[in-house]
Amino acid sequence: MNNKKRLLGFFAVVAVPILILLLMTVKPLLALGTGQEIALKTKPIDPRDLLYGDYVYLSYEIEDVSEDKLDRELIKKAKSNNYGSIKMYAILKKQGDVYTLDHITAKKPDKGVYLIGDLYAYQDYTDSKTKSYKYDANYNLDRYYVPENTGKSLEDKAQKGKLTAYVKVRNGYGILTTIK
């Protein structure tokens, strides 16, 4: 009986970490397999930061957020958070061939295309008379891995603002699948 308990304990100790690792893959695999593909417009960035090793660093138009796109509750949280991040939901709308930012909310939407991300608020010191803020969103879609020495054409397209990223989205979770 004692040997059975030891054997069962050993299998439990081995199985739990493996189970945790397997569960970590569920969200990305569901997004890739059953997610809706959307296109996002990238924006030009400094070429010195574009190619780092074997990936292309991407920046998106939907990452720059104006205050009129935020709900009031989120603005209050962001300003009082001392430059930390706040979980948010970016509601997207289709405009032509790409999706653009409609608005950002603190509450998970019931329907539609949205991305989960982090919102950051920074005090803008360009005008010393007024206390204004700038808002940035992060969706963790900033790296696209490429084969060695193949990023130059993508870098050129990004600088001209002619690069589009294709993302699979399911329940707000996005996976960057390709860029063209």
N, C-alpha and C positions, 0 to 999 in steps of 0.2 A: 504494500500500500504506500509506503514511504517513497519508494522508487517511482511510483506512478505520479505522485505529487511533484517530485523533482523534475520529472520529464515534462509534465504539464507546465510547470513554472518556467522551464527552459524554453519551451515553444512559445509561451506568452512573451517572454523577454525578447525573443528573436522576431516574433510576428508583429509586435506593436510598432517598432520603428519602420518596418517595411510597409505596414498599413498606412502609417502617417505619410510616408513618401508617395505612396500610390494615390492617396486622397488629395495631395497637393497638385496632382496633374489633372484632376477632374475638371476644374473651371477652364483652364486653357484648352483642353481637348473638346469640351462642350462648345466653347466659342468657335473653335476652328471647324468643328463638324457641323454644327447646326446654327451658327451665328449668321446674321445678315451682313453682307459685305457693303461697306460704304466707302466713298472717296472723300478725302480731306485735302484741302489746298495747303501746301507747305509755303513758307515764306523764306526769302533769301536770308542767309546768315553769313557771318564772317568766314571766309574760306580757310583761314588758319585753324578753325575749330571744326570744320566740316568732316574731314577724314582723319580719324584717329585709329591707327592700327587697321583692323580689318572690318570696320563698320563705318557707316555714314551717319553723322549726327544730324537729326532733323528738328526743325522747329515749325510750328503750325500757326496759322492765322487765328485759330480758335483758342490759342493760349493767351493772347492779349485780350483782357476783359475790361470793358468800360463799365463804370458804376451803374449805368442805366440797364445793364444786362443782369444785374444781381438783385435778388429779393432782399427786402429790408432786414430781415432776420440775419441773413448771411453777412451783410455789410456790418452790422453791429458786432457780430462774432469776430469777423476779420480784423476790425479796428482795435478790438480789445484783446486780441490774441498775441500781441507783441511779436509779430513777424513769424509766428508759427503757422503750420498748415491746418486747414479745416477741410474735412470731408465734404464733397459737394457732388451734385449731379448736373452735368451740362446737357441741356435739352437741345438736340440738333434738328435742323430742318433742311430739307432738300432744296437746293437752289441750282437749277440747271443740272450739271453732271456731278456736282459735289455737295457735301453737307456743310452747313455753316452753323454758327452758334446762334440759337434763338434766345435763350436765357439760362441762368444758373440758379439752382435752388438747393436748399438744405434737405428737402424731402424727396425720397425716392418716388419717381413718377410711376403711375400705373400702366402707362402704355407709351408707345412711340420709341424713337431712337434716341438713346442718351449714353453718355460716357460717365463713369465714376472717376473722380479725380481729387486732387488736392488744390485748394485755393490759398494763395499767399497775398497778403496786403503789405505794401511798402509805402512809407510816407514819402511824398514827392517834395523835394527841397528846392525845386527850380524857381518857385515863387515864394519868397519869404513872408509875404503878407497873408497868405491863406494856407491853411493846413489841408492839403489834398492828398489823396492816396492813389497809387497805381495797383492794379490787381493782375496777377498772373495765375494761370491754371496749369497743372501738370497732370498728364494722363498716362505717363510711363510708356509713351510710344515714340521715344526720341532716338532709338538706335535701330538701324537696319544693317544687318550683316551682309557683307559682299565678299566674293572671292578676292584673293590678294591682288593688288594693283589694278582693280577694275572700277574704282570709285571716281575717276576723273570726269567721265561724261556725266555722272550724276551730280557731281560738284558743279559743273558748268550749268546744268539745267536748274539747279537750286539757286544759283546766283542770279539767274534770269527770271526767277519766280515761275518756272514752267515745270515744276515737279509736283506730281500728285501721289499721295500715299493711299493705299487701299488697305482698309482695316476691317476685320471680321468682328462684329459686335453682338454679344448676347448678354442680356440682363445688365447692361452697362459695362461689362468687361470687354476690353478691346485687345485684339492681337493684330499687330502690323504684319500683313502678309506679303505685300510687294509695293514697289514704287516705280513710277514711269514718268 
